[in-house]
Amino acid sequence: MFKNPNIPSNFGFGIWFNKKEKREYYVTPLVDCQIKLAKNINNKYREILLTSENPKFNKPNCEVIKDDYFNPFEERYGMFLIRFLNADFSDVIPAYKTFFAFYGIELLHEFTQNIPNIHSCKNAPDYLNVLTKVFNSSKEDLIKLQKQIRECVDFVYNLDNSDLYKDVFPHIKYLSHALKNDFYNYTNQTNIYFNTLFVNGTEGLKSNLANPTKVMKSIKDGKLNYKTSNIYHSIVLSNIVFICLDEIALNTYVTIKKCQNCGKYFIPTSKESEIYCDIMYFESEKTCRVKGAAETFKKNTGEIEAYQLYKKTYQKILMQIQRGKISPYSEKAQYFTQWKQQSQLFLKRYKKGNISESDINEWMQKSVEKFDKYKDNII
């Protein structure tokens, strides 16, 4: 039965997906304590970030952010599931920073029957008090549910280091795990709204005047989008988590991995071979994709003799050039440029396992000794 598209936005949680554009959208009441509504070039709607890594909850007044199904929150495809997998439910503040700041507390009705209306929160401390009470009564159930979903994801995407069913397609493994663990129980408290045409706007297209020509023009102009999924609305966290898991696991073009820098779950955005995540929780945060490669390189090479010698020599010669002790036009400066490039190449080869530690140590020692053969003055 098709439902009226008058979906509640002042309570509960509504979410839907666009596979083609790799985006997902959601609507839920959120309190503006210390969050920023970001708008980047890839977004049509607003995306949420924390204004600080360490929220203080000292805002003298705060309001419920106005949103509806014409102006939802927007994020990258699969982020609700990813944030839930990575959420830190050890205490209320880390839980807020990693999950509730983005999705609110409406979905905790599953675990707590008497959730206060957040519209009544006048300031950030009030909201923190409400969040703390609700979280403390839900904590054990949250951790249990998260463990169940993590186990499923680890099995489906071979993240548990098991060779069992390693070559089976992920979506087949997912279906078997979901059936075996009765995950389909997590579907009985969700309303599904099939009419998604209105979600991205039907401006200028009245239903009584609609015809194929006008519909085609509205699609071409970007006023109408019929390629989004059904809309799912619930006040039950396990239902929404399962829906998101089902959406991702049955999408054969998507995979889930663990970041080699921070260990968080993530969905590669450009290529499946990515090893670092680009998950952000607060503005100005440096993602693992930005810092991970450098940190891993340092971790892998920092202890070996060759890297220590490279760093010491590099700093020494560079300082001498900057202070004028070595002319930038000298033989030694030219060799320095060549040596720097070759050293970095050899260190990368070592990092990839293409050269042994003893070989790179020997090469680096000989290359550094060659500096004495070159002149310091202008040639």
Summary of the structure (lengths in Angstrom):
residues: 379
radius of gyration: 27.1
end to end distance: 85.6
largest distance: 87.4
contacts: 1079
relative contact order: 0.11
helix: 44%
strand: 12%
